């Protein structure tokens, strides 16, 4: 090669660092080891995650349930703050809390992390959060993929996604067909915004108001960034406890679309859910956001969870036992409404919210 000739092309020169990827795998290994179940087979490094399905023999007619999701633009907050060890819990919550709605026990999860440049410590921090979330949900983290996409993502940009599989006994499947007039609607409190509506939240706080993430907000009792990165509550084991003890007819995971939009998915034809806003006070982040951005209540309610992250529909005579279960588990809960008959001929809505939020 002449002195004026360019060196040969390489994967590293093109932006993909295989050695950094290997380092990231070694750093995440200890965290993956903390998110296992007795049925997990093998360890990190295989081409596929393995799970011993013979454990499902305890089910007479096991139905497998699957769900997949991401975290959305909450990732932009984590990246701006350079804090990456909690976003994985959000990912787990968004996936397993969809699974548990039908009564399914989460069994195992896989993740996908796409980065502009592999920074081993950061990738390991993300996986740490995923492993912690899996432990909170009682499921195993059996595998995943980290992909480096230079040119598609900037060096400090990344996205995450995950998929999980669960199992439910066929005759224990929860859903709209079990819901009855006279049932109570039990609300389970959220930890804040969870992982929905961040495009609007970022627009209001960061663009419209021009607030810095390190700004201390008295109403929140902490900085804006700390509030926005508060992890999503993982309800999976709490919901399974409710399904086992007091008995539940249906759950609704409150994500995009808000309380009404998601609760409507488990209300059958001929019935309606009536929710009393006065039964709870939303966390202060919602009033701060609405006031700062001039966001109308209707827009807030169809974008955010407004303080309710999960809903259980259950018989009235099971409410006391359910409340006791949730109190033992440290989950705030209250009766937010009831199920009544609906006259579909009058195009009545499946879910209505009335009154004003408690001060």
N, C-alpha and C positions, 0 to 999 in steps of 0.2 A: 504494500500500500504506500503510495506517495505521501509525503508530509502534508500536502494540501488536500488530501482526501478525508472526508468525514468518516468517523468510526462507524462500524456496522450497527444497524438498528437492533434494539433489544426491547423486551417487554418492560423492563425497568425504565428505559429511556422514554417509552411511550406512556409511562405513568402508573404502571401496575407493579407493585413491590411484593413479590411472592414471599420474601423473607419476613417482611413486616406482617404479612398475613399469618405466617407460621408462629411468629411471636405472639400475636393476638390470641391464637388458639391456645397456646400454653398459658397465657394469663387468665383466660376465661375458664380453664379446665376446673379449677377449684370451685368456681361458682356453680358450674353445671352439676358438680358432684353433690351440691346441697339441695338440688331440686330433683330428687329421684323417688320412686316408689318401689316396693318389693317386686313388682312385676317388670321393672325395667331390666332389659337385657343388653349386655355390652356396655360400652362407654363412648366417650367422645372420640371422633376420628373415623368412624365407619361411613360408608356411603349412604346408609339409611339408619334411622333410629328403629330400635326393636322394642316390642312390648309383648309380654307373655299373655296372650289372649285366653289361655286355659283358665285364668282367674275369673273369667266371665261365666264359668260354669255355675256360679252361684245364682245366676239369672235364669229364669225359666224360659223367657223369650226376650233376649237382649236386643234392644234397638240401639244402633250406633248413631250418634249425633255429631255433626261437625260444624265448625264455624271458623271464619277468617276475618281479619280486620287489621287496621293500622291505628296510628295515633293522630294523624292529621297535622294541622299547622301548629299544634302545641310544640312540635319539634323545633319550630323557629325560635321559640323562647329558650329552649334548652341550649340551642346552638349559640344564640346571642349571649347567654349567661355562661357558657362553657361549663354547664352542669349536666351530666349525662347519666348519673347513677340512679335516677328515679323514673326516667321515661319508660323503662322496661316494665315497670309495674302498671303503668297506664296501658301498655300493649296487652298484657295478660288480662287486665280487667275488661277491656273492650271485647276480648274474644271469649273468655270463660263465662262471663256473665250473660252472654247471649246463649251459650250452651245450657246453662242451668235453668233458664226460663221454662224449658220443657220438662224439667226435673232430672236432667242428665248430670251424672257425676263426671267432672272433667278427669280424664285419664292421662293424657299426654299432649304435649305441645311442641311445635317446631317454630323456629323464627327465621326471618330473612332480614339481613342488615345490608343495605346498599350504601356505599360511601364514595365520596370523591377521591379521598386518599386514606389509606389505612393508617390510623394512628392507634397502635396496639392498646395503649392505656385507655383511650376513649372507647374503643370497641369492647374491651373487657368491662368497663363501667356500665355500658348499655346491657351487656349480658348479665352482669351482677343484678341489675334491676329486674330483668326477666326472670332470673332464677329465684329471686326473693318473691316475686309475684306468683310464680308457680308454687312455691312452698306455701304461700298464703291461700292458694286455691286448692291445695292438696293434689296437684297433678305433677307429672314428671316432665322435665325438659329433656327430650330424647334426641334432639338434633337441631341443626340449623345451617345457615349459609351466610357467609360474609363475602360480598362481591365489591370489587373496586372498579368504579366507572369514571375514570378521568375524562374530562371533556363533556361529560353529561352532567356531572355534579361538580361544584367547586370543592377545593381542598377541605373546607370545614363543613361541608354539607353532607347530610345523610338522610336516609328514610328507613323506616322499620315496618315490618308486617309480620303477622303470625297466624298460625292455624292450629286448632286444637280438636281433639276427638274425645267424646264422652260416651257414656252408656246409660240407658234408662230401661227399666223393666217395662214391657209393652203395656201392661195393665196399670202402670204407675205414671203413664205419660200425662203431663199437665197441659192445659190449654183451654180454649174457649168453650169446648163442648162440656166442660165441667162446671162452668160458671152458672150461677143461679140467681134469680131475683131474691133480694134479701141479704146477699153476701155483703161483707164489709170490704172496704178498700183500705189496706194498711200501707202507709208510706214509710219507706226506709230512707233515712237522711243521707244526703250526699256530703262530700268533703269540700264542695265548691263547684267550680266549673266542670270538673272531671276532664273529659277530653273532647268536648264538643263546643262548637261556636267560636273557636279561636280566631277564625278569620275576622269575625265581627269584633271580638274582644281586642285583638291587636289593632284593628282599625281605630277603635274608639280610644284606647289607652295610649297607643304609641304614635299613631298618625294624627288623629283629630286633636287630642289633648297634648300630644308631644311629651308625655311623661317618660321619664327614664325608668328602667327596670329596677334600679337601686333606690328609687324614691320611696321613702317611708310614708305609708298612708295610714293616718290615725284610725280611720274607721276599720281598717283591716288588722291593725295591731302588728304589722310587719311590712316589709317592702313589697312593692308591686310584683317584682319577679318571684319572690318567695310564694306569694299567693297564686300566681299563675302556674307555678310548677308543683303545687300541691298534688300529690298522686291521687289518682282515681281510686275510690274505695272498691275493694274486691269483695263481692257479696256471695260468691259461690258456696262456700261452706255454711254461711248463715242461711242461705236459701235451702240448702239440703237439710239442715237441721229443722227448718220449718216444715218441710215436706215430710220428714220422718215423724215428727212429734205431733203438733196440733193438726196437721193436715191442711194442705193448700189446694185450691182449685186451679189457680193460674198465677204466673208472675209476668211482669213487664219490665224490661230493662230500659230505663229512661235515658236515651241518647239523642241523636239528631232527630228533630221533630218534636221534642219536648214531651211533657207528661201526657197531654191529651193525645198526641199523635201516636205514641207508643202504647198507651193503655188501650186505645181503640183496637189495636191488633189482637187483643184477647177478649174482646166483648162480642158475643155472638149476636146474630140478627134477633131482634125482638127484645133486647135488653139494652140498658144504658148505664153508664157510670156517672154519678154526680159527685163532684169534688168541691169541698169547701175550702177556699183559700185561707179563711180565717183560722184553720186548724194548725197553721204553722207560720213561722217567720223565716223567710229565706236568708241564707248567710249574707253578710253585708256586701260581698263582692258584687252581688246582683244589683242592689240599689245604687251602689257607687257607679257601676257601669251604665245603668240606665240613665241616671242623672247627668253624668258626664257627656254621654252621647245623645241625649234626648231620644232614647230608644223607647218606642211605645210598648205598653204592656203586652199587647198581642204578639209583637215581634219578639220580645224577650221570651215569652212562653213557648213559642214554636222553635226557638233557637237553642235555649238553655234548659237545664233540668230544674232550675229555680229552687234547688235544695232537696229534691227528691230523686235519688239515683236508681231506686228499684221500688216496684209496687207488688204487693201480694194481695190477691183476691181470695178470700176464705170465708167459711161460715162464721156468722156472728158469735156462735158459742165456742169458736176456737180462738177468738181474738185474745182473751186473757192469757191463755197458754202460750200463744205466739209472742205476745209482748214480753212474757217472762223469759222465753228463750232468747229473744233479742237483747234484753237487758243483761242477761248473763254473758252474752257475747260482746257487749259494749257497742251495740248498734242502736243509734237513736231511731225511734219509731213511734208512730201515732196513727190513729184512725182518721183518715182524710176524707172518706166519703162512703158511698153505698151503691149497690147495684139495684136498679129498678126495672120494671117493664118499660118497653119503648114502643111507641106507635109509629112504625116505619112508614105508614101511609102519610104521615105529616112531615116526612123527611127529617125527623128528629136526629140530632147528632148523637153519636155513640158515646161521647164523653163531653160533659159540660163542666166548666169551672165557674163558681159563683162567689160573690162577696169580695172582700179585700183581704190582703195578707195581714196577719197579726203584726202589730208594731213591735 
